[in-house]
Amino acid sequence: MSAASRRTSRAALFTAGAAALVLAVSACSSGGTSGGGGGTGFITSSDGIATVKKGDRADAPDLSGKTIDGKQLDVASAYKGKIVVVNVWGSWCSPCRAEAPNLVKVAKELEGQGVRFVGINTRDTSTGPARAFEEAYKVEYPSLYDPTGKLMLRFKKGTLNPQAIPSTLVIDRQGKVAARSLQALSEAKLRKLIDPVLAEK
């Protein structure tokens, strides 16, 4: 291999490595479906929070199944009339670990205001690591166990669907998806995601 070929090969490897690093830093992995772009009806602000006006929101899909504790949960019937914050996470995901204390804190503080949190645990091949994660971070709200991402795929293309791990969605009191973030959230950003929906009458 000539010196020029080696330099070209090294440059290609560096570019590929840099692209992989950007993906790893932005989120643990991409989710199942695409969305966004023109004509979708939602706006993404500079801080990465996407929102939809009240009259333009899509219904949340059926989010039901077994939790990581082996219990049955149907989000729509269990939390009817409540605001539901849905967090998609995996025990293997370092941004998920970073945001977990913020989710736990805000979940406790907003419970009395009619806000409920639900996790969707995905890409964990067994429930053991997920249960250990919940124990380590003192997560008291339930998480549906979704190892293959089937629940994520129930969100319609072109809506505020979860496209990364972590993703956090806010479902309004009418069961419609109102807001989304595709990144690990600080406490301040989590409240910024929830507060406008909480203020709605």
C-alpha positions as CSV (number, residue, x, y, z in Angstrom):
1,M,0.0,0.0,0.0
2,S,1.4,3.4,-1.0
3,A,1.8,6.3,1.5
4,A,-1.0,8.2,-0.2
5,S,-3.3,5.2,0.1
6,R,-2.5,4.8,3.8
7,R,-3.3,8.5,4.4
8,T,-6.6,8.2,2.6
9,S,-7.5,5.1,4.6
10,R,-6.6,6.8,7.9
11,A,-8.7,9.8,6.9
12,A,-11.6,7.6,6.1
13,L,-11.3,5.8,9.4
14,F,-11.0,9.1,11.4
15,T,-14.2,10.4,9.7
16,A,-16.1,7.2,10.4
17,G,-14.9,7.3,14.0
18,A,-15.9,10.9,14.5
19,A,-19.4,10.2,13.1
20,A,-19.8,7.3,15.4
21,L,-18.7,9.4,18.4
22,V,-21.2,12.1,17.6
23,L,-24.0,9.5,17.5
24,A,-22.8,8.0,20.8
25,V,-22.7,11.3,22.5
26,S,-26.1,12.5,21.2
27,A,-28.0,9.4,22.3
28,C,-27.4,5.7,23.0
29,S,-29.0,4.6,19.8
30,S,-31.7,5.4,17.3
31,G,-35.2,4.2,17.8
32,G,-37.6,2.4,15.5
33,T,-39.3,5.0,13.4
34,S,-38.7,8.4,11.8
35,G,-40.6,11.6,12.1
36,G,-40.3,15.4,11.9
37,G,-39.7,17.5,8.9
38,G,-42.2,19.5,6.9
39,G,-46.0,19.2,7.4
40,T,-45.8,17.2,10.6
41,G,-47.4,19.9,12.7
42,F,-44.8,20.0,15.4
43,I,-42.1,22.6,16.2
44,T,-38.7,21.8,17.7
45,S,-37.1,24.6,19.7
46,S,-33.4,25.3,20.0
47,D,-33.2,23.3,23.2
48,G,-34.4,20.1,21.4
49,I,-37.9,20.1,22.8
50,A,-40.6,19.4,20.1
51,T,-44.2,20.5,20.8
52,V,-47.5,20.3,19.0
53,K,-50.4,22.8,19.4
54,K,-53.3,21.4,21.4
55,G,-55.7,21.0,18.4
56,D,-53.0,19.2,16.2
57,R,-51.9,16.4,18.5
58,A,-52.0,12.8,17.6
59,D,-53.4,10.1,19.9
60,A,-50.9,8.2,21.9
61,P,-50.8,4.6,20.8
62,D,-51.7,1.6,23.0
63,L,-49.0,1.4,25.6
64,S,-49.8,-1.8,27.5
65,G,-48.0,-5.0,28.4
66,K,-45.9,-6.5,31.2
67,T,-43.8,-4.3,33.4
68,I,-40.2,-5.3,34.3
69,D,-41.8,-6.5,37.6
70,G,-44.0,-8.9,35.7
71,K,-47.2,-6.9,36.4
72,Q,-49.7,-6.0,33.7
73,L,-50.1,-2.2,32.9
74,D,-52.4,-0.4,30.4
75,V,-51.2,3.2,30.5
76,A,-54.4,4.7,29.0
77,S,-56.8,3.1,31.5
78,A,-54.5,3.3,34.5
79,Y,-53.8,7.0,34.1
80,K,-56.9,8.3,32.3
81,G,-57.3,12.1,32.7
82,K,-53.7,12.4,33.9
83,I,-50.6,13.9,32.2
84,V,-48.3,11.0,31.5
85,V,-44.5,11.4,31.1
86,V,-43.1,8.4,29.1
87,N,-39.4,7.8,29.3
88,V,-37.7,5.3,27.0
89,W,-34.6,3.9,28.5
90,G,-32.1,1.0,28.8
91,S,-30.0,-0.1,31.7
92,W,-27.0,-0.2,29.4
93,C,-27.4,3.5,28.3
94,S,-25.1,6.0,30.1
95,P,-27.3,9.1,29.2
96,C,-30.3,7.2,30.8
97,R,-28.2,6.8,34.0
98,A,-27.4,10.5,33.9
99,E,-31.0,11.6,33.7
100,A,-32.5,9.0,36.0
101,P,-32.2,11.1,39.3
102,N,-33.9,14.0,37.6
103,L,-36.8,11.9,36.4
104,V,-37.2,10.4,39.9
105,K,-37.2,13.8,41.6
106,V,-39.6,15.5,39.3
107,A,-42.0,12.4,39.3
108,K,-42.3,12.7,43.1
109,E,-42.7,16.4,43.1
110,L,-45.5,16.5,40.4
111,E,-47.4,13.4,41.5
112,G,-49.8,15.6,43.5
113,Q,-50.5,17.7,40.4
114,G,-51.9,14.8,38.4
115,V,-48.7,13.9,36.6
116,R,-47.6,10.2,36.3
117,F,-44.4,8.8,35.0
118,V,-44.0,5.5,33.1
119,G,-40.8,4.0,31.7
120,I,-40.4,1.9,28.6
121,N,-37.4,-0.3,29.1
122,T,-35.9,-1.4,25.8
123,R,-33.0,-3.4,24.4
124,D,-32.3,-5.1,27.7
125,T,-32.3,-8.8,27.0
126,S,-33.6,-9.7,30.4
127,T,-35.4,-7.9,33.2
128,G,-32.6,-8.4,35.7
129,P,-30.4,-5.4,34.7
130,A,-33.5,-3.2,34.4
131,R,-34.6,-4.1,37.9
132,A,-31.1,-3.4,39.2
133,F,-31.2,0.0,37.4
134,E,-34.5,0.9,39.1
135,E,-33.2,-0.2,42.5
136,A,-29.9,1.8,42.1
137,Y,-31.8,5.0,41.1
138,K,-34.8,4.4,43.4
139,V,-37.2,4.5,40.5
140,E,-40.7,3.9,42.0
141,Y,-42.8,4.4,38.8
142,P,-43.5,1.4,36.6
143,S,-41.7,0.6,33.4
144,L,-43.1,-1.5,30.6
145,Y,-40.6,-4.2,29.4
146,D,-40.1,-3.8,25.6
147,P,-36.8,-5.6,24.7
148,T,-37.4,-5.5,20.9
149,G,-38.8,-2.0,20.6
150,K,-42.3,-3.0,19.6
151,L,-44.0,-0.3,21.8
152,M,-41.8,2.3,20.2
153,L,-43.0,1.2,16.7
154,R,-46.6,1.8,17.7
155,F,-46.1,5.6,17.5
156,K,-47.1,6.7,14.0
157,K,-44.5,7.9,11.5
158,G,-44.4,11.7,11.3
159,T,-45.7,12.2,14.9
160,L,-43.7,12.9,18.1
161,N,-42.4,9.4,18.2
162,P,-39.5,8.1,20.3
163,Q,-36.5,8.0,17.9
164,A,-33.6,7.6,20.3
165,I,-32.7,6.1,23.7
166,P,-33.3,8.0,25.8
167,S,-36.5,9.7,24.6
168,T,-39.1,11.4,26.8
169,L,-42.7,12.2,25.7
170,V,-45.5,14.0,27.4
171,I,-49.0,12.8,26.9
172,D,-51.7,15.3,27.7
173,R,-54.9,14.8,29.8
174,Q,-56.8,13.8,26.6
175,G,-54.3,11.0,25.8
176,K,-52.5,12.9,23.0
177,V,-48.8,13.3,22.5
178,A,-48.0,17.0,23.3
179,A,-44.2,17.2,23.6
180,R,-41.0,15.2,23.1
181,S,-37.2,15.3,23.8
182,L,-34.7,13.0,22.2
183,Q,-31.9,13.6,24.7
184,A,-31.0,13.0,28.3
185,L,-32.8,15.7,30.4
186,S,-31.7,17.9,33.2
187,E,-34.3,18.7,35.9
188,A,-34.8,22.2,34.3
189,K,-35.3,20.8,30.8
190,L,-37.7,18.1,32.1
191,R,-39.8,20.7,33.7
192,K,-39.7,22.8,30.6
193,L,-41.1,19.8,28.7
194,I,-43.9,19.2,31.2
195,D,-44.9,22.7,32.5
196,P,-46.7,24.0,29.4
197,V,-48.9,20.8,29.3
198,L,-49.5,21.1,33.1
199,A,-50.7,24.7,32.6
200,E,-53.3,23.7,30.1
201,K,-56.9,23.7,31.1
